[in-house]
């Protein structure tokens, strides 16, 4: 976590702002999780002060798996997400983007693999779109939104408090 990340405590609630990317190739979507975690999530990370949300995705994918030349196609959604994590109420804004990489990129041929960023212990996995319902994925809205991706930008609210 960088000191510049937009993450702060407001009374007893943690507030944060993140950007995530949907990278879909060969009917599969790339997911990540920390080793030992139960749930998969889309790749991305905290937005830093004065950082464009779309730049978070390209920075994180390069730092974490060495992926360069990621094309940010368009924004998909803005999410207002309320949840509890480690017994702490969380208020999070998430900006999601549709991504693309070259069809010849070697990462497409990997199934499940370790990230390269030291100390992060993040693993990545391509999940077939047809198997999304069988996977443990968070936030909850993702399965539905990934199966019914729209051409227009969406506002999503999810309250799991």
C-alpha positions in Angstrom: 0.0 0.0 0.0 1.4 3.4 -1.0 1.1 6.4 1.2 -0.5 8.1 -1.8 -3.4 5.5 -2.0 -6.8 7.0 -1.5 -7.6 5.0 1.6 -8.6 6.5 4.9 -10.5 5.9 8.1 -13.5 8.1 8.7 -14.7 7.4 12.2 -15.0 3.6 12.2 -15.5 3.1 8.5 -12.7 2.5 5.9 -13.1 4.5 2.7 -11.2 3.6 -0.4 -11.2 4.2 -4.2 -10.1 1.4 -6.6 -9.9 0.8 -10.3 -10.2 -2.7 -11.9 -10.0 -4.1 -15.4 -11.8 -6.7 -17.3 -9.4 -8.5 -19.6 -11.3 -11.0 -21.7 -9.5 -13.3 -24.2 -10.7 -16.6 -25.7 -13.9 -16.6 -23.7 -11.9 -16.3 -20.4 -11.5 -13.4 -18.0 -8.3 -12.8 -15.9 -8.8 -12.7 -12.1 -6.5 -12.3 -9.1 -6.3 -13.1 -5.4 -3.8 -13.1 -2.6 -2.5 -16.6 -1.8 -4.7 -17.9 1.0 -7.7 -15.8 0.1 -11.0 -17.5 -0.7 -12.3 -15.2 -3.4 -11.1 -14.1 -6.8 -11.4 -10.5 -7.9 -10.6 -8.5 -11.0 -7.1 -7.2 -11.3 -6.5 -3.6 -10.2 -5.7 -1.6 -7.2 -6.1 1.5 -5.2 -6.1 4.8 -7.0 -3.4 7.2 -5.8 -3.9 10.9 -5.3 -3.6 12.7 -8.7 -3.6 9.4 -10.6 -6.1 8.7 -13.4 -8.2 5.6 -12.7 -7.4 4.1 -16.1 -3.7 4.5 -15.4 -4.0 2.3 -12.2 -4.9 -0.7 -14.3 -1.9 -0.4 -16.7 0.4 0.3 -13.8 -0.8 -2.6 -11.7 -0.7 -5.1 -14.5 2.8 -4.1 -15.4 4.0 -4.2 -11.7 2.3 -7.4 -10.8 2.6 -9.6 -13.9 4.9 -7.7 -16.3 2.1 -7.1 -18.8 2.8 -4.2 -21.1 0.9 -2.6 -23.9 -2.5 -3.0 -22.2 -5.1 -1.1 -24.1 -7.8 0.5 -21.9 -10.8 0.3 -24.2 -13.5 2.1 -22.3 -15.0 2.6 -18.8 -17.6 -0.1 -17.9 -19.0 0.9 -14.6 -18.8 3.0 -11.5 -19.7 1.1 -8.3 -20.7 2.3 -4.9 -19.9 -0.7 -2.7 -20.6 -1.2 1.0 -19.3 -4.3 2.7 -17.7 -5.7 5.9 -14.1 -7.0 5.8 -12.1 -8.1 8.9 -15.0 -6.8 11.1 -14.7 -3.3 9.6 -17.4 -1.5 7.6 -16.0 -0.5 4.2 -17.2 2.2 1.8 -15.6 1.7 -1.6 -15.9 3.3 -5.0 -14.8 1.1 -7.9 -14.2 2.2 -11.5 -14.2 -0.7 -13.9 -12.6 -0.6 -17.4 -12.7 -3.0 -20.4 -9.1 -3.9 -21.4 -7.5 -5.5 -24.4 -4.1 -7.0 -25.2 -2.6 -8.4 -28.3 -3.9 -11.9 -29.3 -0.3 -13.2 -29.4 0.6 -12.2 -25.9 2.2 -15.1 -24.0 0.1 -14.5 -20.9 -3.0 -15.7 -22.7 -1.6 -19.3 -22.7 -1.2 -19.4 -19.0 -3.9 -20.9 -16.8 -3.0 -20.0 -13.2 0.2 -18.3 -12.3 2.1 -16.3 -9.7 2.5 -12.5 -9.8 6.0 -11.1 -10.0 5.7 -8.2 -7.5 7.8 -8.9 -4.5 5.9 -9.3 -1.2 2.4 -9.3 -2.7 1.8 -13.1 -3.0 -0.8 -12.6 -5.6 -1.9 -15.4 -8.0 -3.7 -15.0 -11.3 -6.1 -17.2 -13.1 -8.0 -17.2 -16.3 -11.6 -18.2 -15.6 -13.9 -19.4 -18.5 -16.9 -17.1 -18.8 -19.1 -20.3 -18.8 -17.7 -21.3 -15.3 -18.1 -17.9 -13.6 -21.2 -19.1 -11.6 -19.1 -22.0 -10.1 -16.3 -19.7 -8.9 -15.9 -17.8 -5.7 -15.8 -14.2 -7.0 -16.2 -10.9 -5.2 -17.8 -8.4 -5.3 -21.1 -10.3 -5.8 -22.3 -8.1 -8.7 -19.4 -9.2 -10.9 -20.8 -12.5 -12.1 -23.9 -11.0 -13.4 -22.2 -7.9 -14.9 -19.5 -10.0 -16.6 -22.1 -12.3 -18.2 -24.3 -9.4 -19.4 -21.7 -6.7 -20.2 -23.4 -3.7 -21.7 -22.2 -1.2 -24.3 -23.1 1.7 -22.1 -21.5 2.9 -18.9 -23.3 1.8 -15.7 -23.8 2.9 -12.2 -24.0 0.0 -9.7 -24.8 0.0 -6.0 -24.1 -3.0 -3.8 -24.8 -3.0 -0.1 -23.6 -6.0 1.9 -23.5 -4.4 5.3 
